[in-house]
Amino acid sequence: MGKNNTKAEKAKRNLEYAKKFKKRRPSARGGRPPFRPSPSPGSSSPSGFNSDRPSFDAVCTTCGTKTTVPFEPTPGKPVLCRNCFVASRPV
């Protein structure tokens, strides 16, 4: 890159650079829609967890109801059912 480059040459290089490194954005019209996996028939569980993920039975430490959680409960740590969890979240 010498100092004798014209403005037209610089503009051409800038356009080539922009084409090469430009991030592709989805267009407002057409193109592919965002990926949303369709649920398989009969795969949804009442708890709303993905059937591929293992679920563990637990008892809510706040209200005492039986519930399922997507993690293995650790002894000594509280486990909340969905209703108690939503109620305990700060607003």
C-alpha positions as a Markdown table, in Angstrom:
| # | Residue | x | y | z |
|---|---|---|---|---|
| 1 | Met | 0.0 | 0.0 | 0.0 |
| 2 | Gly | 1.8 | 3.0 | -1.2 |
| 3 | Lys | 0.9 | 6.7 | -0.7 |
| 4 | Asn | 0.0 | 7.1 | -4.3 |
| 5 | Asn | -3.4 | 5.3 | -4.1 |
| 6 | Thr | -6.3 | 7.2 | -5.4 |
| 7 | Lys | -9.6 | 7.6 | -3.5 |
| 8 | Ala | -11.3 | 5.3 | -6.0 |
| 9 | Glu | -8.8 | 2.5 | -5.3 |
| 10 | Lys | -9.2 | 3.0 | -1.5 |
| 11 | Ala | -13.0 | 2.9 | -1.9 |
| 12 | Lys | -12.8 | -0.3 | -4.0 |
| 13 | Arg | -10.6 | -2.0 | -1.3 |
| 14 | Asn | -13.0 | -0.9 | 1.4 |
| 15 | Leu | -15.9 | -2.5 | -0.5 |
| 16 | Glu | -14.0 | -5.7 | -1.0 |
| 17 | Tyr | -13.1 | -5.8 | 2.7 |
| 18 | Ala | -16.7 | -5.1 | 3.7 |
| 19 | Lys | -18.0 | -8.0 | 1.4 |
| 20 | Lys | -15.4 | -10.4 | 2.8 |
| 21 | Phe | -15.9 | -9.7 | 6.6 |
| 22 | Lys | -19.5 | -8.4 | 6.7 |
| 23 | Lys | -21.7 | -10.3 | 9.2 |
| 24 | Arg | -24.7 | -11.9 | 7.6 |
| 25 | Arg | -28.0 | -10.7 | 9.1 |
| 26 | Pro | -31.3 | -12.3 | 8.4 |
| 27 | Ser | -33.3 | -10.2 | 6.1 |
| 28 | Ala | -36.6 | -8.7 | 7.2 |
| 29 | Arg | -38.4 | -10.5 | 4.4 |
| 30 | Gly | -37.8 | -14.0 | 3.1 |
| 31 | Gly | -34.8 | -16.0 | 4.2 |
| 32 | Arg | -34.9 | -18.7 | 6.8 |
| 33 | Pro | -37.0 | -18.3 | 9.9 |
| 34 | Pro | -35.3 | -18.7 | 13.3 |
| 35 | Phe | -34.8 | -22.3 | 14.4 |
| 36 | Arg | -37.6 | -23.5 | 16.6 |
| 37 | Pro | -37.7 | -27.2 | 17.1 |
| 38 | Ser | -41.2 | -28.6 | 16.7 |
| 39 | Pro | -42.3 | -30.8 | 19.6 |
| 40 | Ser | -42.6 | -34.5 | 18.8 |
| 41 | Pro | -46.0 | -36.0 | 19.2 |
| 42 | Gly | -46.4 | -37.3 | 22.8 |
| 43 | Ser | -43.1 | -36.0 | 23.9 |
| 44 | Ser | -44.2 | -33.1 | 26.1 |
| 45 | Ser | -44.4 | -33.9 | 29.8 |
| 46 | Pro | -46.8 | -32.2 | 32.2 |
| 47 | Ser | -43.9 | -30.6 | 34.1 |
| 48 | Gly | -42.7 | -28.9 | 30.9 |
| 49 | Phe | -39.2 | -30.5 | 31.0 |
| 50 | Asn | -37.6 | -31.9 | 27.9 |
| 51 | Ser | -38.0 | -35.7 | 27.9 |
| 52 | Asp | -34.4 | -36.2 | 26.9 |
| 53 | Arg | -33.2 | -34.7 | 30.1 |
| 54 | Pro | -33.4 | -36.9 | 33.2 |
| 55 | Ser | -35.8 | -35.8 | 35.9 |
| 56 | Phe | -35.6 | -36.6 | 39.6 |
| 57 | Asp | -38.3 | -36.8 | 42.2 |
| 58 | Ala | -38.1 | -34.4 | 45.1 |
| 59 | Val | -40.2 | -32.8 | 47.8 |
| 60 | Cys | -40.6 | -29.0 | 48.0 |
| 61 | Thr | -39.0 | -27.6 | 51.1 |
| 62 | Thr | -41.5 | -24.7 | 51.3 |
| 63 | Cys | -44.9 | -26.3 | 50.8 |
| 64 | Gly | -44.1 | -30.1 | 51.0 |
| 65 | Thr | -45.6 | -31.1 | 47.6 |
| 66 | Lys | -44.0 | -33.8 | 45.5 |
| 67 | Thr | -42.4 | -32.5 | 42.3 |
| 68 | Thr | -39.8 | -33.4 | 39.7 |
| 69 | Val | -36.6 | -31.4 | 39.0 |
| 70 | Pro | -34.1 | -31.5 | 36.2 |
| 71 | Phe | -31.2 | -32.0 | 38.6 |
| 72 | Glu | -30.2 | -34.4 | 41.3 |
| 73 | Pro | -31.2 | -32.9 | 44.6 |
| 74 | Thr | -28.2 | -32.4 | 47.0 |
| 75 | Pro | -28.9 | -33.2 | 50.6 |
| 76 | Gly | -29.0 | -30.1 | 52.8 |
| 77 | Lys | -29.9 | -27.7 | 49.9 |
| 78 | Pro | -33.5 | -26.5 | 49.4 |
| 79 | Val | -35.6 | -27.7 | 46.5 |
| 80 | Leu | -38.6 | -25.6 | 45.4 |
| 81 | Cys | -41.6 | -26.6 | 43.3 |
| 82 | Arg | -42.5 | -24.5 | 40.3 |
| 83 | Asn | -45.1 | -22.4 | 42.2 |
| 84 | Cys | -42.8 | -21.7 | 45.2 |
| 85 | Phe | -39.9 | -20.9 | 42.9 |
| 86 | Val | -41.9 | -18.3 | 40.9 |
| 87 | Ala | -43.2 | -16.8 | 44.2 |
| 88 | Ser | -39.6 | -16.5 | 45.6 |
| 89 | Arg | -38.2 | -14.7 | 42.6 |
| 90 | Pro | -37.6 | -11.0 | 43.1 |
| 91 | Val | -39.8 | -8.7 | 41.1 |
